[in-house]
Amino acid sequence: MNAFDPTPPAWTTAATHARYFHCPSCQASCLEAQQVWINRRAPVITEQYQRKWQEFYECQCGQAWWAWSSDRPPSDLHPQQPPE
């Protein structure tokens, strides 16, 4: 499964919108997902003219969920630059 495939996998049709960036069923992190798909064909433009995408996750508990890329929490792996 390619996360950037233009065709959505079948499991995304049952995905629920997660209010917080983790599985709404078992609260597992997106890093624990079995499969990931990013809907890059339909970006949304924010008021600040920035793009955001739907990120779909299939959790290890079987729940499919999605959240906006802009809702992703900061990563410890990438240093954050202060806004200028």
DSSP file (Angstrom, degrees, kcal/mol; ACC not computed):
  #  RESIDUE AA STRUCTURE BP1 BP2  ACC     N-H-->O    O-->H-N    N-H-->O    O-->H-N    TCO  KAPPA ALPHA  PHI   PSI    X-CA   Y-CA   Z-CA
    1    1 A M              0   0    0      0, 0.0     2,-0.6     0, 0.0    35,-0.1   0.000 360.0 360.0 360.0 124.2    0.0    0.0    0.0
    2    2 A N    >   -     0   0    0      1,-0.1     3,-1.7    33,-0.0    33,-0.0  -0.865 360.0-148.3 -97.4 123.3    1.4    3.3   -1.1
    3    3 A A  T 3  S+     0   0    0     -2,-0.6    35,-2.8     1,-0.3    -1,-0.1   0.727  99.8  48.2 -62.0 -21.8    0.3    6.2    1.2
    4    4 A F  T 3  S+     0   0    0     33,-0.2    -1,-0.3    35,-0.1    33,-0.1   0.256  76.8 133.2-104.9  11.2    0.5    8.6   -1.9
    5    5 A D    <   -     0   0    0     -3,-1.7    35,-0.2     1,-0.1    33,-0.1  -0.398  57.4-136.8 -59.3 134.2   -1.5    6.4   -4.3
    6    6 A P  S    S+     0   0    0      0, 0.0    -1,-0.1     0, 0.0    35,-0.1   0.747  86.8  74.2 -68.9 -20.7   -4.1    8.6   -6.0
    7    7 A T  S    S-     0   0    0     32,-0.0    -2,-0.1     1,-0.0    32,-0.0  -0.816  87.2-126.1 -95.1 124.7   -6.8    5.9   -5.6
    8    8 A P        -     0   0    0      0, 0.0     2,-0.1     0, 0.0     5,-0.0  -0.434  24.6-116.6 -69.5 139.9   -8.2    5.6   -2.1
    9    9 A P    >   -     0   0    0      0, 0.0     3,-1.6     0, 0.0     4,-0.3  -0.364  27.0-110.3 -70.0 157.5   -8.1    2.1   -0.6
   10   10 A A  G >  S+     0   0    0      1,-0.3     3,-1.5     2,-0.2     4,-0.3   0.815 112.3  66.4 -59.8 -34.1  -11.4    0.5    0.3
   11   11 A W  G >  S+     0   0    0      1,-0.3     3,-0.8     2,-0.2    -1,-0.3   0.690  87.5  69.9 -66.0 -16.7  -10.9    0.7    4.1
   12   12 A T  G X  S+     0   0    0     -3,-1.6     3,-1.5     1,-0.2    -1,-0.3   0.728  81.6  73.4 -73.0 -20.5  -11.0    4.5    3.9
   13   13 A T  G <  S+     0   0    0     -3,-1.5    -1,-0.2    -4,-0.3    -2,-0.2   0.788  99.6  44.7 -65.4 -26.4  -14.8    4.5    3.1
   14   14 A A  G <  S+     0   0    0     -3,-0.8    50,-0.3    -4,-0.3    -1,-0.3   0.299  86.7 131.0 -97.7   8.6  -15.6    3.5    6.7
   15   15 A A    <   -     0   0    0     -3,-1.5     2,-0.3    50,-0.1    50,-0.3  -0.345  46.6-145.6 -69.1 142.1  -13.2    6.0    8.3
   16   16 A T  E     -a   65   0A   0     48,-2.0    50,-2.4    -2,-0.1     2,-0.5  -0.824  23.0-108.6-105.0 144.9  -14.4    8.3   11.1
   17   17 A H  E     -a   66   0A   0     -2,-0.3     2,-0.5    48,-0.2    50,-0.2  -0.624  32.6-145.0 -74.2 121.4  -13.2   11.8   11.6
   18   18 A A        -     0   0    0     48,-3.0    50,-0.2    -2,-0.5     5,-0.1  -0.767   7.2-155.7 -89.3 126.7  -11.0   11.9   14.7
   19   19 A R  S    S+     0   0    0     -2,-0.5     2,-0.3    48,-0.1    -1,-0.1   0.819  86.2  38.0 -70.6 -30.1  -11.3   15.1   16.8
   20   20 A Y  S    S-     0   0    0      2,-0.3     2,-2.7    -3,-0.1    52,-0.1  -0.854 103.8 -98.8-117.8 156.7   -7.8   14.5   18.2
   21   21 A F  S    S+     0   0    0     -2,-0.3     9,-0.5    50,-0.3     2,-0.3  -0.314  95.0  71.2 -80.6  61.6   -4.9   13.1   16.3
   22   22 A H  B    S-D   29   0B   0     -2,-2.7    -2,-0.3     7,-0.2     7,-0.2  -0.957  98.9 -63.2-159.0 169.7   -5.2    9.5   17.5
   23   23 A C     >  -     0   0    0      5,-2.6     4,-1.8    -2,-0.3    -2,-0.0  -0.377  38.4-147.2 -60.4 126.7   -7.6    6.5   17.0
   24   24 A P  T  4 S+     0   0    0      0, 0.0    -1,-0.2     0, 0.0    -7,-0.0   0.688  94.6  47.8 -70.5 -15.6  -11.0    7.4   18.4
   25   25 A S  T  4 S+     0   0    0      3,-0.1    -2,-0.0     1,-0.0     0, 0.0   0.926 133.5   5.5 -89.3 -52.9  -11.6    3.8   19.5
   26   26 A C  T  4 S-     0   0    0      2,-0.1    -3,-0.1    37,-0.1    -1,-0.0   0.413  90.7-122.9-115.5   0.4   -8.4    2.8   21.3
   27   27 A Q     <  +     0   0    0     -4,-1.8     2,-0.1     1,-0.2    -6,-0.0   0.671  53.1 160.4  64.6  21.2   -6.5    6.2   21.4
   28   28 A A        -     0   0    0      1,-0.1    -5,-2.6    -6,-0.1    -1,-0.2  -0.425  43.3-105.8 -70.2 148.5   -3.5    4.6   19.6
   29   29 A S  B >   -D   22   0B   0     -7,-0.2     3,-1.6     1,-0.1     4,-0.2  -0.271  24.0-112.9 -69.2 158.0   -1.1    7.0   18.0
   30   30 A C  G >  S+     0   0    0     -9,-0.5     3,-1.3     1,-0.3    -1,-0.1   0.751 116.4  68.7 -63.1 -22.2   -1.0    7.4   14.2
   31   31 A L  G 3  S+     0   0    0      1,-0.2    -1,-0.3     3,-0.0    -3,-0.0   0.691  95.4  54.8 -69.3 -17.8    2.5    5.8   14.4
   32   32 A E  G <  S+     0   0    0     -3,-1.6    28,-0.3     0, 0.0    -1,-0.2   0.392  81.8 124.2 -94.5   2.0    0.9    2.6   15.4
   33   33 A A    <   -     0   0    0     -3,-1.3    26,-0.2    -4,-0.2     3,-0.1  -0.288  56.2-147.1 -65.6 146.9   -1.4    2.4   12.3
   34   34 A Q  S    S+     0   0    0     24,-2.9     2,-0.3     1,-0.2    25,-0.2   0.828  83.2  16.3 -80.7 -35.1   -1.3   -0.6   10.1
   35   35 A Q  E     -B   58   0A   0     23,-1.2    23,-2.5     2,-0.0     2,-0.4  -0.979  65.1-165.3-140.0 151.8   -2.0    1.4    6.9
   36   36 A V  E     +B   57   0A   0     -2,-0.3     2,-0.3    21,-0.2    21,-0.2  -0.996   6.1 178.8-137.4 141.0   -1.9    5.0    6.0
   37   37 A W  E     -B   56   0A   0     19,-2.2    19,-3.5    -2,-0.4     2,-0.5  -0.983  12.9-155.1-142.2 134.4   -3.3    6.9    3.0
   38   38 A I  E     -B   55   0A   0    -35,-2.8     2,-1.7    -2,-0.3    17,-0.2  -0.939  14.8-139.8-111.5 123.9   -3.1   10.7    2.3
   39   39 A N  E >   +B   54   0A   0     15,-2.6     3,-0.6    -2,-0.5    15,-0.6  -0.600  37.6 158.4 -82.5  83.3   -5.8   12.3    0.1
   40   40 A R  E 3   +     0   0A   0     -2,-1.7    -1,-0.2     1,-0.2   -36,-0.0   0.478  59.8  74.3 -87.1  -2.7   -3.5   14.6   -1.8
   41   41 A R  E 3  S+     0   0A   0      1,-0.2    -1,-0.2    -3,-0.1    -2,-0.1   0.665 101.6  39.5 -82.6 -15.9   -6.0   14.9   -4.7
   42   42 A A  E <  S+     0   0A   0     -3,-0.6    -1,-0.2    12,-0.1    12,-0.2  -0.531  75.0 176.3-134.5  68.4   -8.3   17.2   -2.7
   43   43 A P  E     -     0   0A   0      0, 0.0     2,-0.4     0, 0.0    10,-0.2  -0.354  22.7-136.7 -70.6 155.3   -6.4   19.7   -0.6
   44   44 A V  E     -B   52   0A   0      8,-2.6     8,-1.9    -2,-0.0     2,-0.5  -0.922  12.2-138.2-109.6 138.1   -8.3   22.3    1.4
   45   45 A I  E     -B   51   0A   0     -2,-0.4     6,-0.2     6,-0.2     2,-0.0  -0.858  18.6-145.7 -99.6 127.5   -7.0   25.9    1.4
   46   46 A T    >   -     0   0    0      4,-2.8     3,-1.9    -2,-0.5    -1,-0.0  -0.223  32.9 -95.5 -82.3 175.9   -7.1   27.7    4.8
   47   47 A E  T 3  S+     0   0    0      1,-0.3    -1,-0.1     2,-0.1    -2,-0.0   0.776 127.9  55.4 -62.2 -26.4   -7.7   31.3    5.5
   48   48 A Q  T 3  S-     0   0    0      2,-0.1    -1,-0.3     0, 0.0     3,-0.1   0.201 121.3-109.6 -91.4  15.0   -3.9   31.8    5.6
   49   49 A Y  S <  S+     0   0    0     -3,-1.9     2,-0.4     1,-0.2    -2,-0.1   0.826  74.4 137.1  60.3  35.8   -3.6   30.2    2.1
   50   50 A Q        -     0   0    0      2,-0.0    -4,-2.8     0, 0.0     2,-0.3  -0.861  51.0-123.5-107.8 147.9   -2.0   27.1    3.4
   51   51 A R  E     -B   45   0A   0     -2,-0.4     2,-0.3    -6,-0.2    -6,-0.2  -0.647  25.7-177.2 -90.5 146.0   -2.9   23.6    2.2
   52   52 A K  E     -B   44   0A   0     -8,-1.9    -8,-2.6    -2,-0.3     2,-0.3  -0.986   7.4-157.3-138.4 151.7   -4.1   20.8    4.4
   53   53 A W  E     -     0   0A   0     -2,-0.3    16,-2.8   -10,-0.2     2,-0.5  -0.824  25.0-105.8-124.5 160.3   -5.0   17.2    3.5
   54   54 A Q  E     -BC  39  68A   0    -15,-0.6   -15,-2.6    -2,-0.3     2,-0.5  -0.769  31.9-158.9 -82.8 129.1   -7.0   14.4    4.9
   55   55 A E  E     -BC  38  67A   0     12,-2.8    12,-1.8    -2,-0.5     2,-0.4  -0.959   7.0-157.8-110.4 122.5   -4.7   11.7    6.4
   56   56 A F  E     -BC  37  66A   0    -19,-3.5   -19,-2.2    -2,-0.5     2,-0.4  -0.822   9.3-173.1-104.0 139.0   -6.4    8.3    6.7
   57   57 A Y  E     -BC  36  65A   0      8,-3.3     8,-2.7    -2,-0.4     2,-0.6  -0.990  18.9-152.6-132.1 138.6   -5.2    5.7    9.2
   58   58 A E  E     -BC  35  64A   0    -23,-2.5   -24,-2.9    -2,-0.4   -23,-1.2  -0.949  29.7-144.8-108.3 111.8   -6.2    2.0    9.7
   59   59 A C    >   -     0   0    0      4,-2.9     3,-1.5    -2,-0.6   -26,-0.1  -0.232  21.2-114.0 -76.1 161.7   -5.5    1.3   13.3
   60   60 A Q  T 3  S+     0   0    0    -28,-0.3    -1,-0.1     1,-0.3   -27,-0.1   0.714 117.0  61.0 -65.4 -21.4   -4.3   -2.0   14.8
   61   61 A C  T 3  S-     0   0    0      2,-0.2    -1,-0.3     1,-0.0     3,-0.1   0.520 122.1-105.6 -84.2  -4.5   -7.7   -2.3   16.6
   62   62 A G  S <  S+     0   0    0     -3,-1.5     2,-0.3     1,-0.3    -2,-0.1   0.269  78.5 130.9 101.2 -11.1   -9.5   -2.3   13.2
   63   63 A Q        -     0   0    0     -5,-0.1    -4,-2.9   -48,-0.0     2,-0.5  -0.604  45.8-150.3 -77.8 131.0  -10.9    1.2   13.4
   64   64 A A  E     + C   0  58A   0     -2,-0.3   -48,-2.0   -50,-0.3     2,-0.3  -0.883  26.8 166.2 -98.7 134.2  -10.3    3.4   10.3
   65   65 A W  E     -aC  16  57A   0     -8,-2.7    -8,-3.3    -2,-0.5     2,-0.3  -0.958  19.7-157.6-144.5 161.0  -10.0    7.1   11.1
   66   66 A W  E     +aC  17  56A   0    -50,-2.4   -48,-3.0    -2,-0.3     2,-0.3  -0.969   8.9 177.0-139.5 156.9   -8.9   10.4    9.5
   67   67 A A  E     - C   0  55A   0    -12,-1.8   -12,-2.8    -2,-0.3     2,-0.2  -0.964  39.4 -89.3-150.0 162.0   -7.7   13.8   10.6
   68   68 A W  E >   - C   0  54A   0     -2,-0.3     3,-1.6   -50,-0.2     4,-0.3  -0.516  30.3-128.2 -74.7 142.6   -6.5   17.0    8.9
   69   69 A S  G >  S+     0   0    0    -16,-2.8     3,-1.2     1,-0.3    -1,-0.1   0.814 109.8  61.5 -59.5 -30.6   -2.8   17.2    8.3
   70   70 A S  G 3  S+     0   0    0      1,-0.2    -1,-0.3   -17,-0.2   -18,-0.0   0.667  97.0  59.5 -71.4 -15.7   -2.8   20.6   10.0
   71   71 A D  G <  S+     0   0    0     -3,-1.6   -50,-0.3     2,-0.1    -1,-0.2   0.495  76.1 119.6 -89.0  -4.5   -4.0   18.9   13.2
   72   72 A R    <   -     0   0    0     -3,-1.2     3,-0.1    -4,-0.3    -3,-0.0  -0.400  68.9-119.6 -62.2 130.9   -0.9   16.7   13.4
   73   73 A P        -     0   0    0      0, 0.0    -1,-0.1     0, 0.0    -2,-0.1  -0.327  40.3 -83.8 -68.2 156.5    1.0   17.4   16.7
   74   74 A P        -     0   0    0      0, 0.0     2,-0.3     0, 0.0     6,-0.0  -0.264  47.3-123.4 -60.0 147.5    4.6   18.6   16.4
   75   75 A S        -     0   0    0      3,-0.2     3,-0.4     1,-0.1     5,-0.1  -0.704   5.8-146.0 -95.3 144.0    7.2   15.9   15.9
   76   76 A D  S    S+     0   0    0     -2,-0.3    -1,-0.1     1,-0.2     4,-0.0   0.638  99.8  64.5 -75.5 -15.1   10.2   15.3   18.2
   77   77 A L  S    S+     0   0    0      1,-0.2    -1,-0.2     2,-0.0    -2,-0.0   0.674 100.6  50.9 -83.4 -18.0   12.1   14.2   15.1
   78   78 A H  S    S-     0   0    0     -3,-0.4    -3,-0.2     0, 0.0    -1,-0.2  -0.970  86.6-126.0-125.6 118.4   11.9   17.6   13.4
   79   79 A P        -     0   0    0      0, 0.0     2,-0.4     0, 0.0    -3,-0.1  -0.397  27.5-126.9 -64.1 134.9   13.0   20.8   15.2
   80   80 A Q        -     0   0    0     -2,-0.1    -4,-0.0    -5,-0.1     0, 0.0  -0.670  14.7-141.5 -85.0 132.5   10.3   23.4   15.1
   81   81 A Q        -     0   0    0     -2,-0.4     3,-0.1     1,-0.0    -1,-0.0  -0.773  23.2-115.9 -90.2 135.0   11.2   26.9   13.8
   82   82 A P        -     0   0    0      0, 0.0    -1,-0.0     0, 0.0     2,-0.0  -0.431  40.7 -97.1 -66.9 145.7    9.6   29.8   15.6
   83   83 A P              0   0    0      0, 0.0     0, 0.0     0, 0.0     0, 0.0  -0.327 360.0 360.0 -63.8 144.4    7.3   31.9   13.4
   84   84 A E              0   0    0     -3,-0.1     0, 0.0    -2,-0.0     0, 0.0   0.443 360.0 360.0 -96.3 360.0    8.9   34.9   11.9
